[in-house]
Amino acid sequence: MEKAIIGKKVGMTQIFDEAGHVIPVTVIEAGPCTVVQKKTVEKDGYNAVQLGFQDVPERKLTKPELGHLKKAGEGILKKVLKEFKLDKAADMEVGDVIDCTMFAEGDRVDVTGTSKGHGYQGVIKRHGAHRLKESHGSGPVHRHAGSMGSSTDPSRIFKGKIGAGQMGNEQVTVLNLDVIKVDAELGVIAVKGAIPGPKGSVVYVRNSVINVKEKGAAADISKNPQKASGRNPQKASARNA
């Protein structure tokens, strides 16, 4: 079943499992989100819902935004809107509220956020380029990009060439993170690992698009034909036994 929610990054901490191992987790304030708009096959050609997150005063909304939100009902004023194609979108109605209990421990999720902005940076910090020697002859350009290599032909710089420019502040999606804990009372979920963005930034959480297959009984047998276990798996399994 496809699940999704809008949340806010709270920060990182540590959780200890039953074996005493430390698990680094990111805490996300997931929801509550209100269904602001419903898309149907008959009207729009597909099933989806638009979720709203974070209450906002009416004075901070533009007239188009205010007109769109008032269609959802009186008093439903949300700052962040995001559309999701969910399996149960056809069963949802405008005004329904979803919270973090949509997810459970053990789920795998993809988290999308906006990475931290680092401003205008040079090629050394932005792309890991090397600097020039300062012993003799490098002049005041020891941190510059250097020659781009184009001459009469092709008389231009190819796209994708490293250079100085805006660093960060991009949409980033981290795939296949484990949900370690869901706290319905606090309205937060803890996912294993780091997610993009600074503290307090808005993130979108949905079930992972990656299907992880469990290892079978013969997972320890190599599939490399150059190895004995790969040429004859039966002999390998007999030796292991």
C-alpha positions, 0 to 999 in steps of 0.5 A, a space after each residue: 500500500 502506498 503511504 505518504 505524509 508531509 513533515 518537518 525535520 526536528 533533528 538527529 539523535 541516537 536510539 539503542 536497540 535490544 542488543 545495545 547497538 546504537 542506531 543514528 536516527 533523524 526525528 521527523 514531525 510527521 503531520 498531521 496533514 489535512 486532505 485539501 483537494 481530491 483528484 478523481 479519474 472521472 474529472 482529472 484522469 487519475 486518483 490522488 489527494 493534495 495534502 496540506 501541512 502547517 497552519 498559517 494565518 489568512 493574512 499570509 496567503 495570496 488571494 489565489 491560495 486563499 480561494 483554493 483553500 476555502 474550497 476545502 472548508 472553512 478554517 483549513 488554511 495550510 502553508 505547505 501543499 503537496 499532491 500524492 498518488 495513493 492507493 486509497 486516494 479514492 476512499 479519502 475525502 476532503 477534510 480527512 486528517 492523516 498522522 504519523 500512525 500511517 507508518 509502522 516500525 519496520 517500514 522502508 521510506 523515501 524522504 525528499 527535502 531541500 539540501 542546505 544552501 552554501 551560497 556561491 562557491 568555487 570549484 575546490 569546495 563545490 567539486 573537490 578540485 585541486 589547487 595550484 602550487 604556490 611555490 613559483 609562477 602560480 600567481 593569484 589564481 591558485 584556487 581558480 578552475 584553470 583552462 577549460 580546454 576549448 579552442 577554435 574547435 568547438 569554440 565553446 565549453 561543453 555542458 556539465 563542466 565543473 565550475 563555480 556556482 550555487 552550491 546546495 539548496 537543491 531537492 534531494 531524495 534519500 531512498 530506502 530508510 528504515 522506520 525505527 520508531 513511531 510515537 503517536 503521542 508526540 506525532 513523530 517518526 524516527 528514521 535510520 540515517 540522515 535526511 537532507 535539509 536543516 532543522 525545521 525544514 519541510 520534508 516529504 515521506 513516502 513508502 520506498 520505491 525499492 523492493 528489498 528481497 530477503 536473502 534465501 537459504 543458498 545466499 552463501 553460495 557464490 554465483 561466480 563460475 570461476 569459483 568451485 561453489 559457482 560451478 557446482 553448488 551441490 558440492 559447495 553445499 555439501 562442504 558447508 554442511 
